Amino acid sequence: MWRQVVSQSPSMFVPIRENYLKGWAIVIRLIREKGLSLSGREANCCFLNTGQTRFANIATISGLDFIDDARGCAVVDWDKDGDLDLWISNRTSPQVRYMRNDVRQAGNFVAFKLVGQKSNRDGIGTRVSLTLADDGKAHIKTLRAGEGFLSQSSKWMHFGMGGQDRIQQVHVKWPDGSVNEFDDVDGNQFYRLIQGENLQRVDFAAAPELAARVLPTSPAASTARTVVAPRQKASALKLLTADGQTVDLQQSVTGPTLVNLWSETCPPCLLELSDFAEAADSFKAAGLRVMALRSPDPRDDVAKALDQLRTYKQKLNLSFPMAAATDDTMSKLTEAQNEVLQIDRPLVLPTSFLLDATGRLSVIYRGRVAPDQILADVQRLDLPESKWNDQSVPFPGRWYQSPFAGN
C-alpha cells in the first residue's frame, strides 16, 4: 500500500532550484575560466571486496592512484594471460593508460565469447551460469551492451575460478529463451560459445608486449592555430578607421578577410605587420583583405588613437586598412575566441581571425603567424563543409554532428 507522507506546494522548491542552477553555473565558469575540472587533483581509487560490510581502498598498492582526471575504464584480458587488465581514459593528459594486471597470486579462469544464431549476434542479454566441481555454487554473469561511463569493456565473459580448475556445468540461457548446457569443462581456456552448438576452444598467439615509455613532448610553438569547425558567423563589429570613417565589418565583407589585433607596445605585432606589408601583393592576388585593429589604450582619446593609426600605417608602409578597436570590440573578439576554445582565455597580442567570404569565423591564430600559413588557409576556405571540418582535427574520422550542438 502506498501512503502519501507529505505534500508541499511546488513554489516552495523554486529557491532551491535557483540555488542549484547558480551553483552549477559557478562550477562551469571555474572550469572554463581557470581550466579546472570537476575532479580536481583527486587520485583514482581502487576498492577491494573484503567480503565484509565495507570495501578497502587499495589504490596505492594497486598502482592505480594516478592524479588523472579519469573518465572511462574498460576491462579486458588484453594479454590473454587469464587475468583482467584495464584501459583508462582521461580528460587530461595522458588521454589513455594501459594498466596490465601483474598480480602474482596464481588463479584459474575460463572465458567465453558468445555468438548468437537466433538471438542477437553479440549475445547481449545472455545469462551464463557456472557450477564449479568442488563448491557446487552457481557463478552467474549476464552480458550487457555496456558498463561504466564513456567506455565499453570486452564482450568476452571472464570468470575467475580461484584454486579450482574444472567446471562441473556451464548453463547458458539466450535472450530468445533457448538453453545450452555443457558438462565437465576444462578451466584456463578461452571458448567460442555459439548458440545451439558445441564449445570451440580458441587459441591466441602471444600478445605483443607493450612497454612503458615516457610520452614525447612537442617544443613550445610561438603560434597556436585553431581551425573553427563548424564555421561560425562572426559578430557585427563597428570599427573606426584611420581616416575617421565608421565601418561595419560584417556588412563590408566581400571576400576572405583577416582581422588582425595588434599594439605598438608588442614587438611581435610590429614584425607581423611588416610581414603582412611584404606579402601585400600575394594577399591581393588571393583576394584576401586585411583589417588591422589597434588594441585600445585606456590613456588615449579618439583623436590620439587615430593619430597612432596614421603614424604606424605610414611607418610600416601598410597598404591595407587600419582601425581602432574599442572595449566593446575586444569583448566581442574575446567572446568569439572563447566560444571556439571552450575555455575562457584573455586575448593575446597579436591575434588574427580569418573570415571566409560569407563572414564566418574560420581560423584563429594566437601569436605571430606567417603569411604563407594564412594563404594556405585561404585556399582551403572553399572546401565543402565535411572536408573543412577535417582540417580541425589531427587525425581522420567521421563527423556525426556538430561537436557544439546543444551547448
N, C-alpha and C positions, 0 to 999 in steps of 0.2 A: 504494500500500500504506500502510495506517495503522499507526503504531507508537506504543505507549504509552511516553511519556518518563518520567513519574514518577507514582506513586500514593501519596497520603497519607490517613491517617485523617481523616474529616470533623471529628472533635473538635478537630483542630489549628486549624481555622478559626473556632471558636466565639469566642475572644477578639477576633479580627479583626472579626467581625460585630458583637460587642457594642460595640467602639470606634467602628465605623462608625455604628451607631444612636445612640450617645451624641453623636457629632459633629453629626449632623443634628438631634438634639434641642436642642443648644446653638444652632445656627443658627436654628431655628424660634422658639426662645424670644427671641432677639435681635430677630427680625422683629416678633414680637408685642409685646414689651415696649418696644422703642425705636422702632418704626415704620420700621426699616431694610428694605432689600431685598437680594435675592441679588446684584444688580448694583452696589449702592452708587452711587457717582457716577462710574461708568465711562462714558466718552464712546462714542457709537456709532462703529462702524468701517465703512469702505467700501474694498474691495480691488479693485485693477485687475489684470487678467490681462496680464502683460507678455510672455507668450509664452516666458518663461524658466522656471527651476525654482522661482522664488519670486514671490509676489504682492506688489504695492506698496500700502501703506495710503495712500489719498488722501482720508481722511475730512475733513481740514481744508480742502483746496481744493475739495472737492465740496460743502461746506456741510452735510454730514450729521452732523457731530461734536457733536450736542447732548448735554448731560448729562441725558439722559432715561433712565428705566427702561424702555427699549423692549422690546416683546414680539413683535408681529406686523408683517410687511412684505408688502404686496400690490403687485404690479407691474401697471400698466395704462397704456395710452396715453389718458389722461384727456381731454386737449385735442385729440386726433385730429390731431396735427401730425406724426406719423410717428416720434416717439421715445417711449421708455417713461418714465412718471412713477411716483412712489411714494406710497403711503398707509402711514403708520407708526402703529401703535397703541402706547400706553404705559400702564404700570401707574400712573405718576404723571402729574400734570397738565403739559401738556395731554394729554388722553387720545387725541387723534388729530392727526396732522400730514399735510398735503398738501405734497409736495415736487415741484414742477414742473421738468421737465428743460429747462434753458435752455442746454445746451452749444452753443457757437457753430459747432463744426465740422459742416459740412453732410454728410449721408449719405443714401443711398436705403434704401427699405424695401419690404416687402409684408406684408400681414396677412390672415389667413383666419379666418372664423367658420364652424365645422363644424356641419352639420345631418345627423344620421343618419336614414336611412329604414329599412333593415333592421337596422342596428346601433342602439345606444342613441342617443337623440335628441341628446345633447350631444356625441356623437362621442368619448367618453372611451376612450382606448386606441388612437386612430387615429395612424398614423405618416405624417408628411408630409416628403417629401424634395424639396429644390430643387436644380436644377443651373443655375448662372449661365452666361450666354452666354460669358464670357471666361475663366473659370478652370476649368471642367469638373469642379469638385469637388461632392460631394453635401453639402448642408447639411440636417441631419436634426433634427426635433423630434417628440416624442410627447406628445399631450395627456393630462394627468393630472387626476384629480379634485381634487387639492390639493397644494400645495408649501409648505413652511415651517411655522412654528409659529403657531397661533392666527390664521391668515389664509388668504384664498382669492384668488388672483390672477385676472385676467381670463381668460376662455376664448378670447379672440382669440389666435391663434397668430401671433406677430410675428417676422419675420425681418429682420435688418439686412443690407443689401447693399453697404455701403461706397460705392465710387465707381461701381459698375455699376448700370444702370437697366433691364436686360432679363433675363428669366428664360428659359432655353432649355427647361426642362421642370419641371413640378410632378408628382410621383408621390405618390399618396395610397393608403395601404393601410388599409382599415377593419377593425375588430375581427372581422367575420364572414369576413374573407379576401378580400372583393371589392376591386377596384383601380380608381381613376380616374387618368387621365393627361391633362395639359393642356400643349400646346406653345406657345412664343413668347408668354409672358405679360408684360404691362406691369408695371413696378415703380411704386412710390409710389402704390399703390392699396389700398383695402380691398375684399375679396371675400367673398361668401357662398358657401360651398362645400357644396353639397347632394349627398349620396350618390347617384351614378348620374345626375347632371345636369350641365349646363354651369356654369361660373363666372358669378356675378352680381356686378357691381360695386355697391358700396354707397357712397352719398354722404351725408356728415354735414353737418348745419347747424353753424354756428360754435359752438364750445363756450362756455358762459358764463364770463366772466372771474372768477377767484377772487382777490381782493386780500388781501394780508397785512394783519392787523389785530391790535391789542392785545386780549387776552382781557379781557372785563369782570370786575370783581371785585365780590363782594357785601359789603355792610357787615357788620362783625362782629356776631353776634347774642349776646344775653345768655343765651339758652336754646337748647339743642340738643334736638330732639325726634326720637326714633328709634322707628319702628313695628316691632315684632318680628314677623317673618314667616319661617317659620311660628311661631305662638304656642307657647310652651314652658311646661311645668309648673314652677311656682316651687318652690324648695327649702323644706323644712319649717323654720319659724323659731319657736323658743320665746322669747316676749317677757315681760318683767317689767313689768306695767302700773303706773300711778301709785298705784293702791290696793294694791299689793303682791301682786297675783294673777299667776300664770304662765299665759300664753295661747299655744296652738299656732295660729299664724296660718293655716296651711294648712287645719286642721280647722274653723276658725271662719269661713271664707269662705262666705257665703251669697248674695253678690251682688257687683257691681263693687266693688273695693277699691283705694284709693290708699294706698300705703306711702310716707310722706314722711320723709326723713332730714334732720335739722336740728341746729343747735347755737346756744346763746345768744351765742357769740362771732362769729356770722356774721350781719351786718345784713340781707342779702337773705333769709336764712332767716326772721327775725322778721317782715319785711314780708310774706313769702309766707304765713306762718301767720296774719297779720292778714287777708290777702286771703281765706284759707280760712274764717276766722271769719265774715266778712261774707257769704260765699257759702254758709253752712251750710244755709240753707233750700233753696237751689237744689240743693245736693248731695243733701239728703234727698229732695227731690221726684224726683230722677233715680235714687234707690236706691243712691247712692254712699256707701260707708263709708270714712272716713279714719282711718288709724292713723299718728300722728306718732311717729317714733323719734328719740330724742335720741342724738347721736353720743357715744360713750364718751369720758370724760376720765380719763386714767390717774391723775390725782390724787384722784379721787373713789372712795369705797367705795359699797356698795349703798345705804346709808342716805342718803348725800349726793345720789346720783343720783336717788333717789325724791323727795327734798325739792326738788330743782331742777325736776323734772317738775311737782309740785304748784304750785310758785311761778309758773311760766310758764303753766300751764293757767289759773290764776286771773288773772294779769296780762294775758293776751291774750284772756281771756273765751272760751276754747275749749270747745266742747261735745262734741268728738269725743275718743276715747280717745288716751292718750299712753303710751309705753313707753320703756324704756331699752334701747338697743342694746348688745350685748356685742361683744367682739373676734370671737367666732365668727359673730355676726350680720353684722358688717362684712365678714368674709371671704366669707360666702355671697352677700351682695349684690354685692360686687366681682366674684366669680366669675360671677354671673348677667349682670352688665353686660358683662364681657369676652367671654363666650361669644357675645353678640349682636354686639358691635363687631368681633370677630375680631382684636382687638389689645389688649394689656394696658394699662389706664389706671387710675390711682387714682380713687376716688370723689371727686367734688366736692360741695360743700355750697352750696345744697341740691340733692338728687337725689330724684326721685319715681319710683315704679314702679306702673303701673296694671295690676291683675289683673282678668281677667274673672270671671264668676260661677262658673266651674269651677276657679279658682285658677291659670289660665295667665297667664304674663307677656305683656303685650300692647303696652305703650308704656313707654319710658323717657324721662324729662325730666331733663336736666342743666342746672341753673340755675333761676332763678325762673320759674315758669310761671303763666300767667293762668288763673283758674277757668273762663273761657269756653272755653279750649282743651281743658281736661280734660273739661268737659261735652260738648263736641262729639265727643271721642273715646269717651266712654261711650256716646253714641248709636250709634256705629259698631260697638260690641262684638258686636252680634247679627248683623252681616253674615255671609253664608256665607264659608267659608274662601277661596274663589277671589277674591271681592271684597275681603276683608280684606287679602289679600296685595298687592293692587294699591295699597293705601294706603302701602306701604313703599317704593315706587319713584317717581321724579319723572316718569315717562312711561309710557304704556300699553304692554303687552306680553302675552306668553303664557307661563304657567308650565308647564314640563315636569316639574320635580321640585323637591324642597326644595333650596335653594342650599347647605344644610349637610349634605346626605346623604353619608354615608360619612366625615365628618370625625371 
